[in-house]
Every structure is written in structure tokens, then in C-alpha cells.
Amino acid sequence: MKTIAMPGSFLEAPAVISGMMRISDMPDPQIRAMTDAALEAGINFFDHADVYGPTPHHNERRWAKAINLSEKTRQDMIIQTKAGIVNEDGPYFDFSASHIIESVNGSLAALGTDYIDILLLHRPDALMEPYEVAQAFDQLWHQGKVHHFGVSNFNPAQIELLTTALRQPIIANQVQLSIAHCPIIAASLAPNMGELDQSIERGAGLVEYCHRQQITLQAWSPFQAGFFGGSFIGDRERFGPLNLVLDRLAAEYQVDPIAIASAWLLRHPAGIQVVLGTTRPERIKAAAAGCQVHLTRPQWYELFRAAGFTVP
């Protein structure tokens, strides 16, 4: 498994992360099989959120119980969770110090652990008070409850605003990103081109900003088209040209097409991590195999063009 030394931390993390958003209705044996498959593939990084599941902390609790998380197994894992989204009477966002602290305490109890490796603020809160967030982060860090902090779906200006008050570095930004949904990459390749939708800057230079600031980008929905628009892999009706290239390169590298889709993200010099949403053990292992594939520049750009983007 390819690893990434996450700047601003002591973490040597796998390039592929196993996400826990879809485990709510899975029986314990399937959750254990999914986790075992990840560990066998070298993925010891597990991504959670307080809102995953029908009630707060549901999926965190289910996962910890299903795998029988112990002090010994905990030491070999990197656990990341998120706070900030409130679904009751919502949805809305809450970055108040009291909510962040309450959410982390709930996650610790649900997971049965003393600390969270990385806490992400789940989505931008328009009512965010940076110094109130800093108060929460300081308390959680000094108490040893959270070791590192990050954000999710933030643009550069929002990160800059937040970091005016923080003492801890922001080490990660989790954003939606795939070959078929990559506006934050596509715009930078075709700037200032009239009548080309791709040229509209929607991410405010997010990829370049995070690369320069040494903030690790984490790609959620790495095989989805659009906002939960379904997987593009195998969808020859909507993504015929892209699947032709995926299939050809998969045969060339002797891997599954999902590995090529992973490799496309992993090839980027920003050091992007791939956050898997799949719960199927065979898919987890197949996607992880993308770490062994180093696409050439012509192959990377061919996939980009096949997804419908312009290389001027």
C-alpha cells in the first residue's frame, strides 16, 4: 500500500481510506469482513462522521461493536470522524464550541476509544466564528481527545478565515473528486477560455492552494459522477468513451477498472487520498490495487479527455 506522510502531523497514512457512511444496515459479520478486507489491503485508515446512520453516532457505534475494537487493535488504526452537520430540525451546520465538543465526546463514546486521530469540520458553516472553533480545538487537543484537525468541502478563503484563529494546523480537506467530477482540476487546465463551462473557476484554486499549504486532499465519491450521481465505472451509456479507456488500461496493468480510477487520483502531485465508499470486500481490494499503478502522463490526460473535459 502506498503511504502518505501527512504534513503537519506524525501520521504515515495509507493513500486509500475506507469510508463508513454506508454500513448502517449491514450485519456485524459483513462489517467485519469489510474491515478485514481493508486491513489485508494495507488500509488501516477508517473515515466516520457523527451523522452517518439514522441517528447521531449510529455508524461509529455499529463499526466499533462489529469489529470488537480493542485497545490493541486501536493502536494500529487511524480513525477520522467529522462534526458540524445537524439533521434534527435541519439540516443545518453548527460550528459552536459546545456542539463540536459534544459531538467529539459522542464519537469517543460510540467508538469506545480515548482519542480521535483526525477531526474534520464536515461542511462550511456560514455562521462560523473562527475563535469559537479555536476554543473547541484547543480544549480537545489539550485533553488529548483529538490529535489532528481538518475540514471537509472548504474553499481556500474559508480555510484562511478559520486558520486566523487556530493554533493547530489544518492537515486535511475532504472534497468530492473523481475523473468524472473534477471541476477543481479541470478549470486550472483551461483558464480564460470563452464559452467553455470547464473554464469557470468553481474551486478558487483549491487543489493548488492545498498543495502549497501542505493540506492533504481527500477525495470522497472517487467513482461517482456528480453529487451522488451513480458510479461512472461500467456505465457505458453515460460514460462510454471513459469506460473504453478504463477497460483498456485495466487490461494493460492487469487490474480492475476501479484501480485505474483510483490511480488517476493518486497520480496527482498534490498527494490525494482516495476515500472509498464501497462496502464490498472485493471492491475494496480492487480499488486499493490502484496504488500499484503509476499512470503515464499520456494515460492520465487520455482519461481526462475521455471523461469529457478539454485539454486546449
Summary of the structure (lengths in Angstrom):
residues: 312
radius of gyration: 19.1
end to end distance: 34.6
largest distance: 57.6
contacts: 1069
relative contact order: 0.13
helix: 41%
strand: 17%
